[in-house]
Amino acid sequence: MRTLLDSLYIAWIIGTKDIVDALKNKVTIVSILIMVGMVVFFFWFGTWRPFDQNVTVVVYDEGHTSLTINTAKLANGATYEFREASSLPEMQTKMAHQTLGLVLPADLDRSLTSGATPTLQGYVFWVDRMKVAQLEAKYTQAFSEILGQPVRVVIGRNIVIPQAGVGGMQATVAEQLIYFVFSVALFVIPHLMVEERRTKTLDALLTSPASPGQVVLGKALAGFFYVLIVGGLALALNWAFIVHWGLALIAFMGYALFAVGLALVLGSWIKSPQQLAIGTLVLLPLLVVPPLFFMEPAVRASIRAILRWFPSAALASLFRFSCSTGVSAAQIWSNVAVAAASIAAVFGLVIWKVRQSDR
């Protein structure tokens, strides 16, 4: 126990040194600030979208009413477009990329003719569960204007949790998290290691009593600190998408560990800023593209079978599962296995490289 505590203390000293060095480095600070700005921008652009007043509604008409509205323009400038569904399950499936699901009751025509106030059942996604009262008021006003007489839209507990195999904003969030975490790791950690080579501080560290494992652990702690600033912010902003927090945290830890390990591998081999720029430009697309295609439902099964072995695709799937329902244990554990094996491989490679340098 004493030896373990000493090793952790040495790793902590190395990690805090790297964190302080990063705070003194203008390139690192600029990179982190740019990534933080991108996280906030993509959240604002993709989730808030205050400039977008278009609403797409998937409609399930229980009684085949006489309404034939395809598009409606409201007085406030909002545009409502309508898509048909033949059943309630189909409506919920088609809501993957839409804003609202709406069930028209069988007696809607009779209610409108008699001047009564009909009740329309609305369905929204899990991410909007905290805004039900606000959305009920918004859609009640909108559909009263569209139909030309008072109606009432009730959402209540009609909250739709996305299915794991269906695309949507939750898949986009998983892809963005991959990009943010790997970008900050690959831009910051290898650059600091290149600077250590230039200033000879890495040579001094390797000739110190610290073991290669302690050196790697210290640098991993520092790298996790950088990743936590950017990736943690993205996770915090998109908290409303998460259904299973335990799985989300496992996925995020996998993101962070694999990104840090891969960045340490890159930093161990790179010897100049020029090589670092080329290596980053080659690696980043290889990390971001596989999950993008893997989570696309239209991709062929044979291609998906290959992409599922990419660590970034496995990690993105785990995070998407945390924002979904209908996931089997086999799906979760197969992706956990791919991620764990990849993390072990990159850190094993880093420790081997540091030992070679130590010799």
Secondary structure, 3 states (H helix, E strand, C coil): CHHHHHHHHHHHHHHHHHHHHHHHCHHHHHHHHHHHHHHHHHHHHHHHCCCCCEEEEEEEECCCCCCCCCEEECCCCCEEEEEEECCHHHHHHHHHHCCEEEEECCCHHHHHHHCCCCEEEEEEEHHHHHHHHHHHHHHHHHHHHHHCCCCEEECCCCEECCECCCCCHHHHHHHHHHHHHHHHHHHHHHHHHHHHHHHCHHHHHHCCCCCHHHHHHHHHHHHHHHHHHHHHHHHHHCHHHCCCHHHHHHHHHHHHHHHHHHHHHHHHHCCCHHHHHHHHHHHHHHHHHHHHHHCCCCCCHHHHHHHCCCHHHHHHHHHHHHCCECCCHHHHHHHHHHHHHHHHHHHHHHHHHHHHHHC
